[in-house]
């Protein structure tokens, strides 16, 4: 689901996550996908 939820999902390399230079977690949440799964 991470490929649908964020742009530029994390990349696994030899059992590790690649470190990114961008701030925070290094991904952008796709709000359109969040809205798609929102309930309540």
Beta strands, then each sheet from edge to edge (+ up, - down):
strand 1: 6-7
strand 2: 12-13
strand 3: 16-17
strand 4: 28-29
sheet 1: 1+ 4-
sheet 2: 2+ 3-
end
